[in-house]
C-alpha cells in the first residue's frame, strides 16, 4: 500500500480507496479555507509535514491498530497535498471549471519556446523566453497542463551550463530523475551523470537511460560526489540518506519555496554536515518564474 501511495495516485483514486479518510480531510480543508486566513492554511500544511505516528506495541512490536493509524495518517497527508495542489492549479490557471487548455496561438508559441517536439523539453533560451513569454496571455495555464505528465519546471540553457560548472567533472548522480530531462541536458554539456528513478510514477514515460533504482540505493551503489534532484517528492524518506552518504560533497535541489511543494524540510534542518545556501541567481534561471522555484545548494563542511 505504501508503494502505491509513493506512486502519487490521483485524488479521485485516493477518495475511492479511502472514503472515510477523505471525509476527515474534506472537513478539515473546508474549515481552513472558510476562515480565509492564509496563516491558518500555513499552519494546516505545517501539520501535514509532521511524521506519521510510529507503530507501537509491547517490546517495540508494531500493533495492528498502530499500523492502521500510521497508514491512515499517510493517506490523509497524500489526500490533503493533492487537494491543495488541485486548488492551486485552478487558481494558477484562472480556469474554475472545465478542461484547462491553450488556444492555437498560445499553444504554438509555448511549444516552440519550451519543447523539441511533443512533451520532450529543450533547454530554454532566456533571451527568447523574456521576449515571448509576456506575449502569452494564457501563460498561467502552462503548468496545470504539463504537471499531470510529470513536468514540474523547465530548465534554461543558462541554468544547465551553471550546473555543469558546479559539478566540475566530479562523479554525478541524478535521483528521482523522472523522464531524465535534466541529465540529458547536462550530458550535452559534457557532464558524466547517471540518471535514476524508482519508476513508481505511472504518469512518466521512463526512457532507457533512466535506470530503475531508488534514490537511497542509487547513492549507495554509485557513491557520487555530486547529487542532483529536481522537485523531490514532498516528505520523501531518501534525502536523509543523501546527507548521510560519505561520498557526497555537493547536493543540489531544484524545488519549491513552499514546504508542501517539494523536498523534506525536516531532513534539511536535521542534517549537520552540509552548509545550505539559496542561490537566487540560479533560481531565476528556472522557468516559468511564477513557480517560485528555489535552488538549494548543500555543500559539505570541511573537516576541522
C-alpha positions in Angstrom: 0.0 0.0 0.0 2.8 2.4 0.8 4.4 1.7 -2.6 1.0 2.6 -4.2 1.0 5.9 -2.2 4.5 6.6 -3.3 3.4 6.4 -6.9 1.3 9.5 -6.4 -2.2 8.2 -7.1 -4.8 10.8 -8.1 -7.1 12.4 -5.7 -10.1 10.6 -7.2 -8.3 7.2 -6.6 -7.4 8.2 -3.1 -11.0 9.2 -2.3 -12.4 6.0 -3.8 -10.0 3.8 -1.9 -10.2 5.6 1.4 -13.6 7.3 1.7 -13.5 7.6 5.5 -10.1 9.4 5.5 -11.4 11.7 2.7 -14.4 12.7 4.8 -12.0 13.9 7.6 -9.6 15.7 5.2 -12.6 17.4 3.4 -13.9 18.7 6.7 -10.5 20.0 7.8 -9.8 21.7 4.4 -13.2 23.3 4.2 -12.8 24.6 7.7 -9.4 26.1 6.9 -10.5 27.6 3.6 -13.6 29.1 5.1 -11.5 31.1 7.6 -10.0 33.0 4.6 -6.8 33.2 6.7 -3.5 32.3 4.9 -1.9 31.7 8.3 -4.5 29.0 9.0 -3.7 27.2 5.8 0.1 27.6 6.5 -0.5 26.0 10.0 -2.5 23.2 8.5 0.2 22.5 5.9 2.9 22.5 8.6 0.9 19.9 10.5 0.8 17.7 7.4 4.6 17.8 7.3 4.9 16.1 10.7 5.9 12.4 10.6 3.3 9.7 10.7 2.7 8.1 14.1 5.2 5.4 14.9 3.5 2.0 15.2 3.8 0.9 18.9 3.3 -2.2 20.9 4.9 -4.4 23.5 8.6 -4.7 23.3 8.6 -2.4 20.3 6.5 -4.7 18.1 4.0 -2.8 15.9 0.3 -3.4 16.7 -2.4 -3.7 14.1 -4.0 -0.5 15.3 -0.7 1.3 15.3 0.0 0.2 11.7 -3.5 1.3 10.7 -3.1 4.7 12.4 0.3 5.3 10.6 -1.1 4.3 7.3 -4.3 6.5 7.7 -2.1 9.5 8.6 0.0 8.9 5.5 -3.2 8.6 3.4 -4.6 11.8 4.8 -1.4 13.7 4.1 -1.4 12.5 0.5 -5.1 13.5 0.1 -4.6 16.9 1.5 -1.5 17.5 -0.6 -3.3 16.5 -3.8 -6.4 18.6 -2.9 -4.3 21.7 -2.2 -2.4 21.1 -5.4 -5.7 20.9 -7.3 -6.8 24.1 -5.8 -3.5 25.7 -6.7 -3.8 24.5 -10.3 -7.2 26.1 -10.7 -6.0 29.3 -9.1 -2.9 29.4 -11.2 -4.7 28.8 -14.5 -7.6 31.0 -13.9 -9.9 28.3 -15.1 -12.6 27.4 -12.5 -14.5 24.7 -14.4 -14.0 22.5 -17.4 -10.7 21.5 -19.1 -7.6 23.6 -18.9 -6.2 24.2 -22.4 -4.3 26.6 -24.7 -5.7 28.3 -27.7 -3.9 27.9 -31.0 -1.6 31.0 -30.7 -0.6 30.5 -27.1 -0.1 26.7 -27.6 2.1 27.3 -30.7 4.3 29.8 -29.0 4.7 27.7 -25.9 5.5 24.6 -28.0 8.2 26.4 -29.9 9.7 28.0 -26.8 9.8 25.1 -24.4 9.7 21.8 -26.3 11.7 20.0 -29.1 8.5 18.0 -30.0 5.5 16.7 -28.2 6.3 16.9 -24.5 10.0 16.5 -24.9 11.6 19.5 -23.3 14.5 21.5 -24.6 16.9 23.9 -22.9 15.1 27.2 -22.8 16.7 30.3 -24.3 16.3 33.0 -21.6 16.6 35.7 -24.3 13.6 34.3 -26.3 11.8 33.5 -23.1 12.0 37.0 -21.8 10.8 38.3 -25.3 7.9 35.8 -25.9 6.6 34.8 -22.5 4.9 38.1 -21.8 3.0 37.8 -25.1 1.2 34.7 -23.9 -2.0 35.8 -22.2 -2.8 32.2 -21.3 0.6 31.5 -19.7 -0.9 30.7 -16.3 -2.3 27.6 -17.9 1.0 26.1 -18.8 1.9 24.2 -15.6 -1.7 22.9 -15.0 -1.4 21.3 -18.5 2.0 19.7 -18.0 2.2 18.8 -14.4 0.0 15.7 -14.8 2.7 14.4 -17.2 5.4 14.7 -14.6 6.8 18.1 -15.7 7.3 20.5 -12.8 9.5 23.1 -14.4 11.6 24.0 -17.4 15.4 24.4 -17.4 17.1 27.3 -19.2 20.3 26.7 -21.1 22.0 29.2 -18.8 20.9 27.1 -15.8 22.2 23.9 -17.3 25.6 25.5 -18.0 25.8 26.8 -14.5 25.0 23.4 -13.0 27.7 21.8 -15.2 30.1 24.3 -13.8 29.1 23.4 -10.2 29.6 19.6 -11.0 33.0 20.5 -12.4 34.0 17.0 -13.6 33.0 15.2 -10.4 31.0 11.9 -10.3 27.4 13.0 -10.6 24.1 11.3 -10.0 20.5 12.5 -10.5 17.9 10.8 -8.3 14.1 10.9 -8.8 15.0 11.9 -12.3 11.6 11.3 -13.9 12.0 11.3 -17.6 15.7 12.2 -17.3 15.4 15.6 -19.0 17.9 17.4 -16.7 20.5 14.7 -17.0 20.1 14.7 -20.8 20.8 18.4 -20.9 23.8 18.1 -18.6 25.3 15.3 -20.8 25.0 17.6 -23.8 27.3 20.0 -21.8 29.8 17.2 -21.3 28.8 16.1 -17.8 29.1 12.4 -17.0 25.9 11.9 -15.0 23.8 8.8 -14.2 20.0 9.3 -14.1 18.0 7.1 -11.7 14.4 6.8 -10.6 12.4 4.1 -8.9 9.9 4.2 -11.9 6.9 4.3 -9.4 5.0 7.2 -11.1 2.8 5.9 -13.8 2.4 9.4 -15.4 6.0 9.4 -16.5 7.4 7.7 -19.6 10.8 6.5 -18.4 13.4 6.3 -21.2 16.1 3.6 -21.2 18.8 5.9 -19.9 16.9 6.4 -16.6 18.0 3.5 -14.5 15.3 1.9 -12.4 16.8 2.4 -8.9 15.5 4.0 -5.7 17.4 7.1 -4.6 18.9 5.8 -1.4 20.1 2.6 -3.2 21.5 4.7 -6.1 23.6 6.8 -3.8 24.9 3.7 -2.1 25.7 1.9 -5.3 27.3 4.8 -7.3 29.0 6.7 -4.4 28.6 10.0 -6.2 30.4 13.2 -5.3 27.5 15.3 -6.6 23.8 14.5 -6.3 21.1 16.5 -8.1 17.4 16.2 -7.5 14.7 18.2 -9.3 11.5 18.6 -7.4 11.9 15.7 -4.9 8.6 14.3 -3.6 7.3 16.2 -0.6 8.2 14.5 2.7 10.3 11.8 1.0 12.5 9.5 3.0 15.6 9.4 0.7 17.1 12.8 1.2 18.3 11.9 4.7 20.3 9.0 3.0 21.9 11.5 0.7 23.2 13.6 3.6 24.4 10.5 5.3 26.4 9.2 2.3 30.2 9.8 2.9 30.9 10.3 -0.8 28.6 13.2 -1.4 30.2 16.6 -1.4 27.5 18.6 -3.0 23.7 18.2 -3.1 21.7 20.4 -5.5 17.9 20.6 -5.0 15.7 22.3 -7.5 12.3 22.7 -5.9 9.6 24.9 -4.5 9.8 27.7 -2.0 6.8 26.2 -0.3 7.4 23.3 2.1 4.5 21.2 0.9 5.6 21.6 -2.7 8.7 19.5 -2.7 11.5 18.0 -0.6 11.9 17.1 3.0 12.4 20.2 5.2 12.9 18.0 8.3 15.9 16.3 6.6 17.3 19.7 5.6 17.0 21.0 9.2 18.3 17.9 11.0 21.5 17.3 9.0 24.6 18.9 10.3 27.3 18.2 7.9 26.3 20.4 4.9 26.1 24.2 4.6 23.0 25.4 2.9 22.8 28.4 0.6 19.9 29.5 -1.5 21.2 30.6 -4.9 18.9 33.4 -6.1 20.7 33.9 -9.4 20.4 30.2 -10.3 16.7 30.1 -9.1 15.9 32.8 -11.6 17.0 30.5 -14.4 14.3 28.0 -13.7 11.2 28.8 -15.7 8.4 29.9 -15.6 9.1 32.5 -12.9 5.7 32.3 -11.3 6.6 28.8 -10.0 8.6 30.4 -7.2 11.3 27.9 -7.7 14.2 27.8 -5.3 17.6 26.1 -5.8 19.1 24.9 -2.6 22.8 24.0 -2.6 24.2 21.9 0.2 28.0 21.8 0.4 29.8 19.5 2.8 31.5 21.4 5.5 35.3 20.9 5.6 36.6 18.7 8.4 38.1 20.8 11.1 
